[in-house]
Amino acid sequence: MPSHDNGRGIQRAGLAVAVVLLLAFLIVHFTKSHAEHVLARDTEAAGGALPVVDVVVVHAAPAGGRLTLPGETAAWYESTIYARVSGYVAKWYVDIGDHVKAGQTLALIDTPELDAELLGAKAKLQVSQAQVKAKQADASFAASTYERWRDSPKGVVSEQEREDKKAGDATAAAQLEAARAQQSLDQAEVDRLAAFEQFKRVTAPYAGTIIERRIDIGNLVTAGSATGTTSLYRMAQDDPIRIFVDVPQSAAADLMKVGVAATIATTDTAAPPINGTITRTSDAIDPKARTFRAELDVPNPDRRLVPGLYLQVAFQLRSGGMSQVPAAALLFGAEGPKVAIVDGDDTVRFAPVTIGRDDGDQVSLSAGVRDGERLVLNISNQITAGQKVRVRGEGSPGASVPLREP
């Protein structure tokens, strides 16, 4: 009896385990099926949803836009001064930062070789002058002798002697002319060396400021400005002063002309701005940089500006009927810049545009868009032409358009 009861207990226990396993299997199966159904439903819903985009409304560019560009100052004149005579520096009188007047002596050069050449040339000139006097005496004697023989009656002197005296007169006259020519040559040499003697004084060619000194007492200096020849000074005139600005071609219509007003600011924020106007332009676009050079001549009596100074130069521009959009609305490709326009039915289309002026965050377009059109900002590369979208933000021009339900 006990073994029979044990067998029935084992059977009941096995049946209970089988029921538990069956219930667990059914629970897992229905849970998995429900999750798969929910995932499929969510996937289908997500696949049918429209992409949401931010847009901006195109509006007219403000009249009289401001364009600020970097500029650089340059001296009105800048000269490198070399020695015109060879010798040794005897004295120098000015140093860097000194303001000098036109003709002021900057340095003295000791020239012993030049001095010796001048003394020799003067001595040679004296010899030439003495030769001229001697030849003048010979020519006078030969001329008077020929006159006596020429006027003598025939038969008193022979014709041969008369011709001989005539030849002697011509020879003496020619020797006198040769002596005078040599005297002129010697005088020219003396004048040349005397002129070089004046270059022993190194003088300022104009009123300006010494910006570099490269000599000291006793230095050997060589005449000329060939390669390897050391200069003596470098000086500049900084009143008035030039300001160079490289202007982008997009502003050529407004700034490639003389007389356009500009406001010049230095890095010193406490200093007041300087007013100036464009004095000249290159009248040509650099094909590499797509810019042109504009120059401004600014009075600088207090020498507030120095050559090589970095500046900010601001110009007032006309809008010219252009439309202004954020730079984030532009797309760039091989075919050029373009924008993504959202039409009235919320369909995207792409349109090429022409950039009239680039102000950094804001860009003025001269063609391709109309005021009031909606442009997509930072459009995804997954959105294609003809695709419908949902837009977000609506408000004032230039602001995003709020969400519109499809």
C-alpha positions in Angstrom: 0.0 0.0 0.0 2.6 2.6 0.7 4.4 2.1 -2.6 1.1 2.5 -4.4 0.4 5.9 -2.7 3.9 7.1 -3.5 3.4 6.5 -7.2 0.2 8.5 -7.3 2.0 11.4 -5.5 4.7 11.5 -8.1 2.2 11.6 -10.9 0.4 14.5 -9.3 3.7 16.5 -8.8 4.7 16.0 -12.4 1.3 17.2 -13.6 1.6 20.3 -11.5 5.1 21.1 -13.0 3.8 20.6 -16.5 0.9 23.0 -15.8 3.3 25.7 -14.4 5.6 25.3 -17.5 2.6 25.7 -19.8 1.4 28.8 -18.0 4.9 30.4 -18.2 5.2 29.6 -21.9 1.8 31.2 -22.6 2.7 34.3 -20.5 6.0 34.8 -22.4 4.4 34.2 -25.7 1.6 36.7 -25.3 4.0 39.3 -23.8 6.4 39.0 -26.8 3.5 39.2 -29.2 2.2 42.3 -27.6 5.6 44.1 -27.6 6.1 43.2 -31.3 2.7 44.6 -32.1 3.4 47.8 -30.2 6.8 48.2 -32.0 5.3 47.6 -35.4 2.6 50.2 -34.7 5.1 52.8 -33.5 7.3 52.1 -36.4 4.4 52.6 -38.9 3.4 55.8 -37.1 6.9 57.1 -37.2 7.3 56.3 -40.8 4.3 58.2 -41.7 5.2 61.4 -39.7 6.5 64.5 -41.5 10.0 65.8 -40.7 9.9 69.0 -38.6 12.0 71.9 -39.7 12.8 75.4 -38.5 12.2 78.2 -41.1 12.9 81.9 -41.4 10.9 84.5 -43.3 12.8 86.5 -46.0 12.7 90.2 -45.4 14.3 93.2 -47.1 17.9 94.1 -46.1 18.0 97.2 -43.9 18.8 100.4 -45.7 22.4 101.7 -45.2 23.9 98.5 -43.9 27.3 98.8 -42.2 30.3 96.9 -43.4 33.4 96.7 -41.1 36.7 95.5 -42.6 40.2 95.2 -41.3 42.7 97.8 -42.4 46.4 98.6 -42.1 48.2 101.9 -41.9 51.2 102.7 -44.1 53.5 105.7 -44.2 53.0 108.5 -46.7 56.6 108.1 -47.7 59.1 105.5 -46.5 62.7 105.6 -47.6 65.8 103.6 -47.0 68.8 105.9 -46.9 72.2 104.6 -48.2 75.6 106.3 -48.4 76.5 108.0 -51.6 80.2 107.9 -50.8 82.4 105.2 -49.3 84.2 105.9 -46.0 83.8 105.7 -42.2 81.1 107.0 -40.0 82.5 110.0 -38.2 79.3 111.1 -36.3 75.6 110.3 -36.2 73.1 112.8 -34.9 69.6 111.1 -34.8 68.2 107.8 -33.5 65.0 105.9 -33.9 61.9 107.8 -33.0 63.5 111.2 -33.7 61.5 113.6 -35.8 63.6 115.4 -38.4 63.2 118.2 -40.8 63.9 118.2 -44.6 67.6 118.7 -45.2 68.6 118.0 -41.5 72.0 116.3 -41.1 71.6 112.7 -40.0 75.3 111.6 -40.0 78.8 112.6 -41.2 81.0 110.2 -43.2 84.8 110.6 -43.2 86.1 109.9 -46.8 90.0 110.0 -46.9 90.1 108.4 -50.3 87.7 110.8 -51.8 89.5 113.7 -50.3 92.8 112.5 -51.8 91.2 112.1 -55.2 89.8 115.7 -55.1 93.2 117.1 -54.2 94.8 115.2 -57.1 92.1 116.4 -59.5 92.6 120.0 -58.4 96.4 119.7 -59.0 95.8 118.2 -62.4 93.5 121.1 -63.2 96.2 123.5 -62.3 98.5 121.8 -64.8 95.9 122.0 -67.5 95.4 125.6 -66.8 99.1 126.3 -67.1 99.2 124.3 -70.4 96.4 126.4 -71.8 98.4 129.6 -71.0 101.5 128.2 -72.7 99.5 127.1 -75.7 97.9 130.5 -75.9 101.4 132.1 -76.0 102.5 129.7 -78.7 99.3 130.3 -80.8 99.7 134.1 -80.5 103.4 134.0 -81.7 102.5 131.6 -84.5 99.6 133.8 -85.7 101.7 137.0 -85.7 104.6 135.3 -87.5 102.2 134.0 -90.2 100.7 137.4 -90.6 104.2 139.0 -91.3 105.1 136.3 -93.8 101.7 136.3 -95.4 101.8 140.1 -96.1 105.4 140.1 -97.4 105.7 141.0 -101.1 106.3 138.2 -103.5 109.9 137.6 -104.2 111.0 138.7 -100.7 110.1 135.4 -99.1 109.6 132.0 -100.7 106.2 130.5 -101.0 107.4 127.4 -99.2 108.3 129.4 -96.2 105.0 131.3 -96.3 103.1 127.9 -96.3 105.3 126.6 -93.5 104.4 129.6 -91.3 100.7 129.1 -92.1 100.9 125.4 -91.0 102.7 126.5 -87.8 99.8 128.9 -87.1 97.2 126.2 -87.6 99.1 123.7 -85.5 99.4 126.2 -82.6 95.7 126.9 -82.7 94.8 123.2 -82.6 97.2 122.6 -79.7 95.5 125.5 -77.8 92.0 123.9 -78.4 93.3 120.6 -77.2 94.7 122.2 -74.0 91.4 123.9 -73.4 89.5 120.7 -73.9 91.8 118.9 -71.4 91.3 121.8 -69.0 87.5 121.3 -69.3 87.8 117.6 -68.6 89.9 118.2 -65.5 87.5 120.9 -64.3 84.6 118.4 -64.7 86.4 115.8 -62.7 87.0 118.4 -59.9 83.3 119.4 -60.0 82.3 115.7 -59.8 84.5 115.0 -56.8 83.4 118.2 -55.1 79.8 117.2 -55.6 80.5 113.8 -53.9 82.1 115.8 -51.1 78.7 117.2 -50.3 77.4 113.6 -49.7 79.7 113.3 -46.7 76.7 114.9 -44.9 73.8 112.4 -44.9 70.7 114.5 -44.9 66.9 113.8 -44.5 65.1 113.9 -47.9 61.9 115.2 -46.2 60.4 115.8 -42.8 59.6 112.6 -41.1 60.5 110.1 -38.3 63.5 107.9 -38.1 62.3 104.3 -37.7 65.6 102.4 -38.0 69.3 103.2 -37.5 71.9 100.7 -38.7 75.2 102.6 -38.2 77.6 103.5 -35.5 80.8 105.5 -35.2 83.6 103.9 -37.0 81.5 101.7 -39.3 82.8 101.2 -42.8 80.1 102.2 -45.3 80.0 101.6 -49.0 78.4 103.8 -51.6 75.4 102.5 -53.4 72.4 100.2 -52.6 73.5 96.9 -54.2 72.8 93.6 -52.6 74.9 93.2 -49.5 75.3 97.0 -48.9 74.1 98.0 -45.5 71.8 101.0 -45.3 72.3 103.9 -42.9 68.8 104.8 -41.9 65.1 104.1 -42.6 62.7 106.9 -42.2 59.0 107.5 -42.9 56.6 110.4 -43.2 53.4 109.7 -41.3 51.4 112.9 -41.7 49.2 112.4 -43.6 49.1 108.6 -43.3 47.7 106.0 -45.7 45.2 103.3 -44.8 44.8 100.2 -47.0 41.6 98.1 -47.0 40.9 95.0 -49.0 37.2 95.2 -49.9 35.2 92.1 -51.0 33.9 92.2 -54.6 30.3 92.0 -53.2 30.7 95.6 -52.0 32.3 96.9 -55.2 29.1 98.7 -56.4 29.2 100.8 -53.2 32.9 101.2 -52.4 34.8 101.2 -55.7 34.5 104.9 -55.9 36.3 108.0 -54.5 34.7 110.0 -51.7 32.9 107.2 -49.8 32.8 108.1 -46.0 34.4 105.7 -43.5 34.8 105.5 -39.7 38.2 104.3 -38.5 38.7 102.7 -35.1 41.9 101.5 -33.5 42.4 98.8 -30.9 42.3 101.6 -28.2 38.7 101.5 -27.3 39.0 104.7 -25.3 40.1 106.8 -28.3 37.5 108.4 -30.4 37.0 107.1 -34.0 38.6 108.9 -36.9 36.6 110.0 -39.9 38.0 109.6 -43.4 37.0 109.0 -47.1 38.2 106.7 -49.8 40.9 108.6 -51.8 41.6 106.0 -54.5 40.9 102.4 -55.4 42.5 99.8 -57.6 39.5 99.8 -60.0 40.2 96.0 -60.5 39.3 92.8 -58.6 42.1 90.5 -57.5 41.2 87.2 -59.2 42.8 85.2 -56.4 41.3 86.9 -53.4 38.2 88.4 -55.1 38.9 91.7 -53.4 40.0 95.1 -54.5 42.3 97.6 -52.7 40.9 100.9 -51.3 43.1 103.6 -49.9 42.2 106.3 -47.4 44.5 109.4 -46.8 44.0 110.6 -43.2 45.6 113.7 -41.6 47.8 112.6 -38.7 49.2 115.8 -37.1 49.3 114.3 -33.6 50.9 111.1 -34.9 48.2 109.0 -33.2 48.5 106.5 -36.1 51.8 104.9 -36.9 52.7 102.8 -39.9 51.8 99.1 -39.7 48.9 99.6 -37.3 45.9 97.3 -37.5 42.5 99.1 -37.7 38.8 98.5 -38.2 37.3 100.5 -41.0 33.5 100.8 -41.2 31.6 101.8 -44.3 27.9 102.6 -44.8 26.3 100.6 -47.6 23.1 100.9 -49.5 20.6 98.0 -49.4 20.1 98.1 -53.2 16.8 96.1 -53.0 18.5 93.0 -51.5 16.9 90.5 -49.2 18.5 89.5 -45.9 18.6 86.0 -44.5 20.6 84.1 -41.9 23.7 82.4 -43.2 22.3 79.1 -41.8 19.7 79.2 -44.5 22.3 78.8 -47.3 23.4 75.6 -48.9 26.7 75.4 -50.9 27.4 72.9 -53.6 29.3 72.6 -56.9 26.5 74.5 -58.7 26.8 77.4 -56.2 24.7 78.7 -53.2 21.1 77.8 -52.9 18.2 77.8 -50.4 15.4 75.4 -49.4 12.0 77.2 -49.8 8.9 75.9 -48.1 5.9 76.7 -50.3 2.4 77.4 -49.1 1.5 73.7 -49.1 4.6 72.9 -46.9 6.5 71.4 -49.8 10.2 71.9 -50.0 11.9 73.2 -53.2 15.5 74.3 -53.8 16.4 77.5 -55.6 19.7 79.0 -56.6 20.6 82.4 -55.1 23.1 85.2 -55.6 25.0 86.6 -52.6 25.1 90.4 -52.8 26.9 91.0 -49.4 28.1 88.7 -46.7 28.0 90.3 -43.2 28.9 87.1 -41.3 25.7 85.8 -39.5 23.5 87.6 -42.0 23.7 87.4 -45.8 22.1 89.8 -48.3 20.8 88.1 -51.4 20.5 90.1 -54.6 18.6 87.4 -56.6 16.8 84.0 -56.0 14.3 84.8 -53.2 11.4 87.1 -52.6 10.4 88.9 -49.4 7.9 86.8 -47.3 9.2 83.4 -48.5 10.0 80.8 -45.9 13.5 79.3 -45.9 14.6 76.2 -44.0 17.4 76.7 -41.5 20.1 74.0 -41.2 18.2 71.6 -43.5 18.9 67.9 -43.2 20.5 66.2 -46.2 17.7 63.6 -45.9 15.1 66.1 -47.0 14.6 66.2 -50.8 12.9 68.5 -53.2 9.1 68.0 -53.3 9.0 66.5 -49.8 6.4 67.8 -47.4 7.5 69.0 -44.0 6.1 70.5 -40.8 7.4 74.0 -40.0 8.1 75.4 -36.5 7.9 79.0 -35.3 5.9 81.9 -36.9 6.2 85.5 -36.1 8.0 88.6 -37.1 10.2 88.7 -40.2 13.5 87.1 -39.6 12.1 84.9 -36.8 11.3 81.2 -36.9 7.7 80.2 -37.9 5.8 78.2 -35.2 4.6 74.7 -35.6 1.8 74.1 -38.0 -0.2 70.9 -37.8 -0.7 69.1 -41.2 
